[in-house]
Amino acid sequence: MALHDDLLEQARFLAQKKDSMKPTQANLRRSVSSSYYAIFHFLIDEATKLMLPGRNQILRDCLARAFKHKDMRDFAKGISDSNYPTKLVPAFNGQPLEQKLIKVASAFCKLQQARHEADYNRTSRFSRREVLILADKTEQAFDAWNELKVANKDQADIFLIGLLSYKNIQN
């Protein structure tokens, strides 16, 4: 199983773990973090396969280390707000942004924000229901992505390239 699938499975396991009648905040927080890391690694896996097709997993793993959480979020935020990324407007060739792309970008941003709350805000409290909704959001983003690759591979590819390089593209 791929890392992103394992992470999503872990997120569900931690949320549903029967610590008692009420799951511990530690397990719920780790579940939130696992949901985010599932989409993070899913998108990186998709991007590295696009950029380095073939069987060179070692080189893809090296490339994966170049992705930065903040840069990915900043790029995804523009897409989630239905804004064309200025530096990539020509690549979109006048096409409207696909709703599935907006859904994936929005999920990425929301999951990253939730992870920050879970990992850094000690006053935040999570319920089992909330974290299972986040795991569902991750799975729905996976599904939307797979549909997007069929419906509009060009926009999917532009998104993956932007996650890594948008900050460094010259005007």
N, C-alpha and C positions, 0 to 999 in steps of 0.2 A: 504494500500500500504506500502511496506517496505521502510525504511529510504533511502536506496540507490536509489530507484526509485523516491522518492520525491525529493531528491537532484538533480537527473538528470533532472527532470521536472522543478525544480527551475532554473537550469543552462540555459535551453532553454528559459524559460520565461524571465529571466533577459536580455538575449542576444537579444531577439526579442521585448522587451518592447519598446513601442513607446513614448519615452521621448520627442522626436521631430523627426526630420529627422535623427538625429544622436544620438545613445544611449550615456548615460553618461559613463565616465570611471569608475565611482563607480559601476554602474550596470554590466559593462563588467568584471571588476575585481572580483566582487562577483560571476559572472557566471563561471569564470575560477576556482575559489576556490570551487564552488559547484560541478563542474565536477570532480575535484580531490577527494573531499570528498565522492562523489558517489562511485567511484571505491574503495577507502579506506574502506568504510563501507561495500561494497559488499563483498570484499575479507575477511574481518573480520567475517561477517555473515556466509559465507561459511565455514571458518575455525572453528568457534565455534560450528556450527552444526555438523561438522565432529568429533570434539573432545568431544563434549557433546551432543550426539544425544538424542532425546526425547523432553520433554516439559518443561524442567527447564530453562525458559527464564531468570530468575533472575541470575542463576549461569552463563549462557552464557554471560549475560551483564557484570558480574564481570570479566570473562575471557577476554572479549573484551578490558577491560582497560589495559591489559598487553601488547598489541601490541604497538610497537613504530615506528613512521614514519621512522626514520633514519635506524633502523634495517631492516624494511621491504624493504626500498629502496636499501640498500646495498645488500641484498639477491636477490632482483629482478634484480638488475643491472647485476649481474653475469649471471643470466639466459638470460637476454635480449641480452647479448654479446655472447650467445650460449656456455657458459662455464658451465660445470658440477660443482655444488657446491662441493668442495673437500670433506667435511665431510659427504656428502650424496651420494657419488659415488656408494657405494654398493647397496643403495636403488633403483638406476636407473637400476641396473642389466644389464648394457651394452647397454641399449636402447638409440637410438639417442633422443635428446630433440625434443619434438613435436613442430611444427611451431606455433600451437595455443597457447602453453604455452609461447613461446618466444614473441608472439604478446601481450599477457596479461601482461607479465613482462615489456615489452618495453613501453606499454601504461601507466602502473603504474608509471614508472620512468619519462616519458615525462610529464605526468599530474602533478606529484609532482613538477617538475622543473618549469612548467608554473605557478603553485600556488605560488611558492616562488617569481617568478617575479611579479605576480599580487599583492601579499600581502606585499612585502618588497622593491621592486624597484620602487620608485616613478617616475623615469624617463621613465619607460616602458609605452608604449601606446598599446592598443589593438583595433582591429576592430571587428565589429559584425561578419564578415566572419571568422576571426581567432578563436573567442570563440565558434562559432557554429561548427567549425571543431573539436575543443577539446571535445565538447559535443558528437559529432558523434564518436570520438575515444573512449570515455567512453562506449557508447552503443555497439560499435563493440567489445570492450574487454569483455563486458557482454556476447555477443553472442559467441565469441570465447571460453570463459570459459565454457559455457553450452555445446558446441560441444566437448571440451576437456574432460569433465567429462564422456561423452559417449565413445569417442575414446580411451582414456587412463586414466582411473580413478586413476591408481597408480601414474602417474606423477602429476595429479591434487592434490592428497592427499599429496605427497611429498612437493609440492610447498607450500601448506597451512601450513604444519608443519614447513617448513623452515622459513616462514614469521614471525612466533612467536619465534622459538627456535634456529635457525641456529647459532646465535652468542654464545649461551650457550652450544652447542654440543661439547663434548670433542673429540679430534682427536683419 
